[in-house]
Amino acid sequence: MNFLHGRSLHQAEINGQTITVQPDETLLEAAQRQNINIPSICRVGGCGTCKCKLKSGKVDELTETAYLLTEKEISDGFILACQSRLRSDVKIELDREGAIDGPSVKGVIVGKQMLTHDIARIDIQLDTPIRYRAGQFAEVTLSSMADAPRSYSFSTAPGNDRQVSFTVRRVPGGRVSGHLVDQAQVGESVTVRGPGGHFYMRPGQEPVLMVAGGSGLAPILAMLQDMKRSGDIRPVTVLFGARSQKDLYALDEMAAYEKDWPNFRFVPVLSEADPSSPWDGRTGLVTEHIPELLGNATSAYLCGPPAMIDSAIAVLRQRGIADTNLHADRFVDQAPKLHTGFYGAVGLPTVERVPANILDYLKFFLLHGVGIGALVSILAGGVYTSLGLLGFLIFYIGGDALLGQDTRTPKYKSPWILTVQLWFILPLVALIVFAYIWTLSSGDPLGFGAWVAHLTHYDVLAAREATGFWHHLTGGILTGFVIGVLGTITAHELTHRTWEPVSMFIGRWLLSFSYDVGFAIEHVYGHHRYVSTEHDPATAPRGRNVYQHIVISTIRGNVSAWRIEAERLKRKHLPVISIHNAYIRGLLMSAVLVAIAYWMAGWIGVLGFTGSALWGKSLLEIVNYMEHYGLVRAPDQAVQPRHSWNTNARMSSWAMFNLSRHSHHHAQGEVPYQDLMPLPEAPTMAAGYLTTILLTMIPPLWQRMMIPKLMEWDRHYATPEERELALRANQKSGMKALRFYDPRQWNKELAAG
């Protein structure tokens, strides 16, 4: 909590430009507020895109950097801008081995060639030469858009250094790339500053693998040209990933290399090959073909979107390629966040926050009230337990139906109250679960029943004896709801606060009640990075039903959590099978709870606890299912409000710690729950949370209801590139209504309009 840290205002010098950083800001937030472009995607320390080198000064790191940074990066002083708050004035260098160096050089566009329908090569004549290595990049600024510099890789080898070329892909909604591809004219003035980056060919004779995606082929072309000129004709395999045949380019150049260069292979791979067009080449994801085509290569050069690079690196590591021989240039798209129908540094509106009143604090205690009601009904026994479950459902479903929308965004002067309020959920959940296991016991563990009877003058022991099987079953269902709603929702908020040890401790214990402490790892360092992409276990693709998703997401989520934790430990030279492993510690925490259940009620207690725990875990996966169902995102684009289904239903917001404001949560995962905005223009969920949960459990009804909503999302929210991804998702969905629907029709409609 900020009031514990005694922070003060500091300054940060980023590549020579000084900005002011407020006490409660991260370095990334301050940079974006002052128009300094630090690449970012997830903003919660889950992707590593915003990493930069701390040259001097001190920061507080809000998360464990070893989840994202390599051993060498940690020793070299790298930090994550989105997870760093300043303890002193600092000096920051962007880019790993070389921030952009040198003064700005004036130039003029002397040539433009369309390579594909959305990629152009731009030739620029400079007033003075720029010395660079093939593979590096430069900052290009149009004179007509002096406030919007963009970084592009040199696409030709050094030679006549007064004439340089860049390959530019039109980014959906991108102001600069759109102008360069569609409107730039010969004679237009620009400035170029460079070079920058660490991506260039290292000396050697061993075979090399190169993997490129889209416009990431540009620096590869420059490197190949430079190698050929210098007589470096070591064996090379180039894998080029594109969506369809219309996205391929430089084919003649590659054919010439194959003819004149011994042991040179060029392998294009199409991820969305058009069945109506002849194509006898490779298909699928380009990284899927690495194991077969790696051959004897001992080093690799990767250029493209982060997801492609991450996948390629994982495969190459498995094949024995050392990290020191893996060289990557990640293409991160920054423009779309400013052009999504939302306004602001992260694609969000600016809103006037009214001062919070006492009711704004008290409304979040509704969740505690729900827990107390569940506790009373479980202890009352018999029909009262079943009535408690019915009351729980009516409270949420009826509350959302009757109370309308909550669109207020108060400003809280004492947010620490709302944090302590979260902490109180752990003893409440523990007491409810204890009470339920007690009802299954034949004895009176800890004299709990006698104590309650003395305190309340209600004979809970007699009530327990009168409780039949079906009421015990409804008690287990109600307890599962408590674990999933009170426990997991609160844990979700707390485990995002990686900088607060108390919050992390309480959040992990809450997750242990659903056998799901791995969530604390995978959610922050996996889900927030890959949300709405094929790489995210928690995002349900179009056509999947909720019961499949519960199983698939649970298995893949746990595998992902183990992998992420194992990689962290390896970077820190710690044994994977040890107490240092947070995933293993989480399993032990759940084991403690199972042991307590056995002590209280034997195997019946273990069975009852496990059933409630798995129901609570299933609720989490159902919520994941409905929050992102069918949505798509290009992995190299920043997460935006449009990549989550949102609801502002009042009861869901108040009694679920604003989890329903999910669109803002994913756009700014670091924002505490009480500050999340309602974003009424975000994609809207079918109903309030609990109502939507029940709808998902009837798959035919759910799919019929969601098809028009997905079409609406494709039309009003998706970028042209995302409509391509939606088409691919439709074809895989197995649903007739989607297989014959082409989201790309909306591109034509917008163009006509």
N, C-alpha and C positions, 0 to 999 in steps of 0.2 A: 504494500500500500504506500502511496506516495508520501503520506504524512510521516512515515517512519524514516524516510531517506534524507530529509533535510537538503533537498536539491536546490540548486541556484542556476541562474541563466549563464550559458557559456557560448563560446563561438567555435565554429568548425571551419577549417580551411579545406575545401574539397578541390583537388587539382588546381590550387592557386586561387580559388574564388571563396571568399569568406561569407558565411551565413551565421545567423543567430539561432540558437537552439533553446527553446523554452524548457523549464524544469521538467514538465510532464510530457515532453515530446521525445520520440525516438529520432535518431539521426535521419532515418528515411522520411518521417513525417515532416521534419524541418526542411529537408532538402526539397521535397515536393512542394511545400508551401511557398518556397522562394525560387521555384522554377529551375532547380538543379535536377537533371535527369539521372537518377540512380535506377537502373533497371530493377523491376520487381514484378512478382506474380502473386504470391499468396499472402504476404505481409504478416505472417505469423511464425516465421522461422522454419517453414516446412520445405522450402524449395532451394534455398541457397543462391537465388538469382541476384540478390542485393549484396553479395559479399564484397568487401573492400578492405584495403590494407590500412591498419592504424599505424601511422608513421611516428606519432608522438601524442602524449596525453593519455588519459584513462577513461574507460567507460564501464558502466554496469551492464553486463550481458544478461538479458532476460530469459535466455533459454540455453540449454546445453549445446554448444556449437559443434561438438563432436558428432552429433546426429547428421550434420550437413557438410562440415569441412574436413578435408583430408588432414592426415598427420602433418604433412609439409605445410599446408596452409595455416594450421594452428601455430606451428613453430615460427612461421614467417610473420605472424601478427595479424592475420585476417580476422575480421569480425563480420557480423551480419548487421547491416544498417537498420533493418526493421526491428532488431532485437537489442539495440544499443542505446542506452541513455547516458548522457555525458556526466562525468564526475569532474572534468576539467576542460579547458580549451584543448582542442585536438587538431591534428593535421591528418587528413585522409587522402589516400590515393586510390582512385578507381582503376580497375583492371589489374590483373595479377602480376605480370612481369613488366608492364610498361603502360602507364597512363598515356593518353595522347600527348605527344611532345611536339615542340616547335611552334612558331608563330603562325597566324593565319596568313594564307597566301591567296591573293586575288586570282580569279580565273574566269573563263568564259566557256559556255557549252559550245563545242564545235561539231558534235555528232550525236545522233540518237538512233538506235536500232531496236525494234521490237523483236525480242527473242521468243516470247510466247504471247498469249493473249493478255497476260498481266505482269510480264517481266520485260524490262527494257535495259539495254546497255547504254550508259550515258558517258560520252567522251568529253573531257574537259582539258582545255589548254591553260596552263598556269603561267603567271608572270615570272616566277622563279621556281626552280626544281624542288621536289620533295624526295628525299632519299628514304626508301622503305624496303622491306623484305616482302617477297611474295607470300601472301597469306595474311598480312597485317591489314588494318583498317584505318580510315581517316574520318574526321568530322566534316560533313558537308553542310553549308548554310546557303540557302538561296537569298539573294539580295532582297527579294520581295517578301521573304519570311524570315527576317533577321532574328526573330524571337524563337525560332524552331530549328536548332541544329539537329542533324541526324547522322548516325554513324553507319558507314557502309564499307565493305571490304573492297580493296583493290582487286579488280578482276583480270588484270593483265600483269605480266612480270615487269620488274624494273627494267628500264632501258632508256628511252627518252623520257626522263623524269619530269619534263615540262608538260607532257601529255599523259594523263592518267585516265583510267576508265573504272566505272563502278556499275555493278549489276543491281538493279532496283526492282523489287517486287511491289506491286500496288497492294498496300495494306487496306483492308476494308475500313473505311472511315478515316484513313490516313491523309492528313492535309498535305504533307510534304511528298510522300511517295505517290499519292494520287496526282499531284501536279507534275512530278518528274516523268511519270509514265504516260500521262494523258495530255499534258499541256505544255511541257517544256519545249522551248524553241532554241534553235541555233542562235547564238549571240547573247543568250541570257547570262547575266552576271552571277557568279557564285564566289564563295570563299571556301578554301579547303585547309584544314589544320590536321597535321599528322606527322609521322605515323603513330599507331598505337597497337597494343596487343602483343601476345606471346605466341600467336599461331603462325608458325613458319616451319619449313622442313629442316630437320636436324641432319647433320652429316652422318653418313653410313652407307653400307652396301647391302644390308639385309632387306628382304622383301617387306613391302609396305602395303597396308590396307587403308584406303580412303573411303569414307562414308559421308555422303552429302544428301541433304533434303532441300528441295525447292531452290531458292536463291542462294542457299548454302553452297551450291556448286561454284560460286564465283571465286572464292579464295583458292579452291582446289584447282580451278583452271589456271590461275596465276602461278601456283606452285608447280603444276605440270609443265607449263610453258618455260618456267625458269629452270627446271631440272633438265629439260630437253636441250635448252640453249647451252647449259654448262656441261653437258655430256654425262649427267647423272642418270643413267638408264637402269637403275636397279629394278627388280621385279615389282610391279605395281598392279593392284586390283582396285578399281573404282566402282563402288556401289552407289547408284543414284536413285533415291526414292522420290517418286512423283505421284500425283493422284491419278492422272489419266494421260493418254498420249499427247494431248494438246499442251501438257505441262512439261514435256521433254524439250530440251534444247542442247546446243553444242554437239549434236550427233555427228556432224561432219568432222569436227575437230577431233572427237574421240575416235572416229573411224580411222583418221590419219595416224593417230598414235598407235592404234592396233596394227596398222600396216608397217610402220617404220620402227616401232619400239619393241624389241624382244621381251617376251613375258609381260606384256601389258594387256590387261583385261578391263573392259568397260561393261558393267552389268546394270541396265536400268530395271527398276522394279516399280510396278504400278499398284497402288493400294486400292484404287477404284476403277479398274479397267472396265470400259464400256462393253457389255456383252455383244452389242450390235456392231462393234468395230473389230476387225481382225487384229489379234495380238497373240503371238506365240511365245512371248517372253515371260519373265517371272512376274508373279503377282503376290499381294499381301504386304505386310510391313517390311521395309527394307532390312530391319534388324534381324528378322527371322531367317535371313539367308546368310548371315555372317558365319555361323559354324561351318557350313558347307564350303564357303568360298574363302575362308581365312587362309587356308594353305599353310605355308611356312612363315607367314608374316610375323614379325616380332615387335612391330610398332603400328600404331593406328592414328589417323588424323580424321577428326569428326567435325562436321560443321552443319548446323541446322537447328531445329527447335529443341528446347531442353529435354522434352520427353523422349525424343529420338536418341539424343546423346546419352541420357541416363540409361536407357534400355541397352544401347550399344555397349556402353562401358560395363554394365553388369554381365553381358554375354562374353565380352573380351576377357574380363577378369576370370570368369569360369574357365576360359580356354588357356589361362596361364599367362596372359599379357600383363606385365608389371605396370603399376600406376605411372612410373616414370616414363614409360613409353606410350602413354595415352595422352594425346594432345587434342584439345577440343575448343571450338569457338561456338558459343551458344547464341543463336539469333533470338532475341527477345523482342516481341512486338509491344511497343509502348503506346501507340496512337489510339487504339480502339477505346481505351478507358475514357477518353474525352469526347467520344462521339457515339454514345449509347442511349441517348435520351435522358441521361442524368448529367448534372453539372457539378464540377468540382475536381479537386486534385486526384481523387480516386473514382471519378465517375459518379459522384453523389451530389444530391441537391444541398444547398445551404438552407438551414431552417432556423427560425427564431425559437430559442429554447426559453420557455417560461420558467420562473423560479418554482422549484418543487414545494408543494405544501405537505401537510402531515399525512393526507390521504395517499399521496404519491409514494410515501415510505410504507404506509400500512398495507397498501394493496398487494405487495409482494409477500406479505405474511399469510395470504390465502393458502399458499401451498402448505404452510405449517398447519393451518386449520384442517386441510384435507387429511394430513397425516394423523392429527389428533382424532378426527372422526373415524378413520380406519382403525385406529388403536381401540377406541371405545367399542366399536361394533364387533371386533374380533374377540375382545374380552367378554362382551355381553353374551356371546355364544348363541347357538341355535339359529332361529330365524333372523335374529338381529344381525348376524354376520352376513347373511344373504342380503338383507336390507341395506347393509353398509355398502356392499358392492353395487347394488342398484342406485343408491344415493350418489355414489362416486360417479357413475355414468350420467345420471341426470344433472349433477352439478356442472360437469363440463359441457355436455351436449346442449342441455337446456340453457346454461349460462351464455354460451356462444350464440344460440338462436335468439335469445331475448335481449341481450345487452348490447348488440351491435358492434361497431368498430371502435378501436382505440387509436387515435391518431395524434395524441399529445406526445411531446418530447421534452420532459422537464429537465431542468438543470439542477443537479443535486449538490448542495454545499457540504454535505457530510456523507460522502460515498462509503466511508468505512463502516457505517451502520449496515449498509446493504451487503458488505462483505461478511461481517460477523453473522448476519442473518443467514447467509449461505452455510456457514460453519455449523449452525445449530441443527441443520438437517441430518448430520451424521448420527448424533445420539437419538434423534427421533426415529430414523429408519432402523437403527439397531434395536431400539425398544419395540418397534412394531414387529420386526422379524422374530425377536426373542419371544414376544407374546404369542405369535402364531405357532412357533415350535413348542412353546409351553402347552398350548391347547392339544397338541398331539402326544404329550407326555403322559405317562401313567402315574407319575409322582408330582412333587411340587418343588422343582429345582430352585434353590436359593430362597425357598419359602415365599416365592413371588406371589402365588395365589392367596396365601394367608395374609400377606402384607396388603394386597389390593383389597381384599374383603374387609380387613380392619379399617383401611383408609376410606373406603366408599360405602361400607355397610351393604355391599352387594355380594352375594355368594358366587364368586366366579368359579369356584371348584365345582359347585353343583351345576352351574350353567355349562361347564365343560362336559360334565358327564351326560348332560341331556343333548349335546350336540351330535347329530348324526353325520353319516359319511358325506352326504351331499352338501351340508352346510360347511363341513371341513374343506370340501373341495372349493366352494365359493370363497372360503377364507384364504385358501392358497392362491386363487386367482386375484383376490383383492391384494394380498401381500405382494404378488408379482407386479401388480399395477404400482404399488408403493415403491418397489425396487426400481421399476422402469421409469416412473414419472418423478417421484421425489428424488430417488437416488441418482439415476443416470443423468437426468437433466441438470441437477446441481453439480454433479461430477464433471459434466461437459463444460460448464462455466469455469469451475475451479481448476481443471487440468489445463485450460488455456493460459492460466496465470503461472507460467513456468518460472517466473521470477519471485513467486511467493511460496516459500517452503511449506508454510502451514496450509495454504490452500491446496498445494499439490498433495500433501500427506492426507488431508481429509478427502480430497477428490478420489485418490487411488483406493482408499478404504471403502468409499461408497461404491466404486466399480467392482470391488471384490465380492459384493453381495450378488452380482450377476455373473461371476466367473469371467470378468471382462476387463481386467486391469491393462491388458494389451491395448485397449481403446485409447488410453492416455498417451501411448506412443504412436500408434498408427493414425489416429485422428488428426493430430497436430502436424506430424511429419510426413504423412501420406495423403490423407483425405483432402486437407486444405491445399495441398499442392496439385493434386490430380482431379479434383472435383469436376464432374460433368465430362470426363474423358473416359476412354476405354481402359485406362490404367488404374482407375479408382474402384476398389472393391465395393464401396458403399453406394455408387451411382448405378441405379438399375436401368439397363437399356430398354428401349421400346419393345414391347411384346412379352417381357418377362413377368411372370406372376409373383405375388408377394411371397408365397410359400417356397418357391425356388430361391428367391432372393435371400430369405432368412438363412438358408443353408449355405448358399454360395458366398454371400457376403461374410458370414461368420467364419467360414474356413479360410477364405482369401484374406480377410482382415487380420486373422491371427498369424497366418504365414507372413504377411507383410510386416506386422509388428515384430515378430521374431527376427526377420531379416534386417530391419532397420536397427534394432537393438544390437544384433550381432556385429553389424558393420561399425557401429559406434564403439563397441568394446575393442574391436580389432585396431581401430585408429588410435586408441588410447593404450594399446599393448596390454590389455586386461583379458583374462580368460573368459570365454563365452559362457561356459558351464561353471558359473560361480555366483556368489552372492552379489557381485557387482551387476549382474544382469537384472534389470528392472522387470523384465517379463517373468523371469523365474521368481523373483520376490513377489510379484503379483499373484502367481499361482500358489505360493506358500500362504499368502494372506487369505485367499479363498479356502485353502486347506484348513486353516485355523477355524474358520467359520463352520466348515463341515464337521470338524472335531467337536466343536461346541454343540452343534445340532445332535451329534451322536451321543454325547454325554447327557444331553437333556432328554432325548426321546428315542435313542437307539436308531435302528435302521429306518423306522418310520419317520423319525425326525430328519434323517439324511435325505430320505426320499421327498419329504414335504419341502425341505429347504431347496433341494435341487430343482424340483418342479417349479417353485416360485422363482428361483434364480434364472432358469432357462426361459420362463415366460417373460421376466423382466428384460433379459437379453434380446428375446424376440421382439419386444416392443421397440427397442432401440433400432433394430434392423428394419422394422416396419416404418419407423419414423424416417430413417435414411431413405427408404424406398420412396416414400411420398414426397420428401423434400427435394429430390433431384430426378424423379422419374422421367426418363426419355429426353432429358436435356443434353445438349452437346456443346463442346468447347474445343477450339483448337488449342493444343497444349502449350503453344508459344504465346498465347494471348493471356493478359491479366484476367483474373477472376473478377466478374462483374455482377451487379445485382440480378441480371437476367439469368444467371446460372443456378438459381434456386427458386423453388416455389415458395411464395410468401403468403401469410395471412395476418390481418390485423384484428381478428376476432378478439373481443375484449377479454373474455374469460381465459382463453388460451394464452394471451399475453400476460395477464396478471398472475395466473396460477401456474405458469410454466417459465417464470423468469425470462420473459420476452423471447423464448426460443423460436416462437412463431415469426419473429422479425428476422427470418433466416437470410433474406436477400442482403440486408446490411451486414449481418454477421459474416457472410463469406466475402463480401467486398472489403471489410475491415475486421478481420478476425481478432485483432487486438483490443477492440472496443468492448468495455464491460457491458453486461446485459442491460443495465439501467439506462445507458446512453444510446442504445440502438434506436434507429429511426424507423418509422412505419413504412416509408417508401410506397405510397399507394399506387405508383405507376409500375411497380415490379410485377412479374408474372404472379397470378393469384391462384392459390390452392383451391381445391374444390369446396372446402368448408373449414370450420375450426379443426384443431388438431385431433381431438378424440373422434369426432364425426368422420374425419378423413381416414383415420385408422380403421374404423369399422367398415368403411367403403372399400378399402383395399382388400379386405378379407373375403370379398365376393368378386373374384377375378373377372367374370364376364361383365358385370356391372361397371367395375373399375375401368376396364379397357374401353368399353363403349363410351364412358363419360370422358376419358382422357384423350381419345383420338381428336375431337374438335379442339381441345385445349392445346394439344401439341401442334396442330395446324395453325392455331392462332399464334403460338409462340414462334413458329417458323416464319410466319408472315410479319409480325410486328416487332420481334426482338432479335431474331437471328441475323448475323452478318451474312453476306454472300458465301463466305467460306464455310460458315456453320451450316448453311443450307446444303452444301455439298456433303458435310458430315451427316446431316439429318437424312439425306437420301440414302446414304450407305446404311444408316441405322434402320431405316424403313425396310430396306431390302433384306436385312437380317432378321427382322422382327417376327416373321412367320405370320403376320396379320394381313389378311387380304386387303383390308381398307387402307393399310399403309403401303403395301407392296406396289400398289398401282397409283400411288400419290407421289408426285415429284415436287419437293419444296422449292426447287429452282425456278418454278413458275413465278414466284414472287419477285425474283430478280428482274424478270421481264416487265412485270407490272410496275415496279418502282422506276425502271428505266423509261417506260412509256409515260409515267407521271411526271 
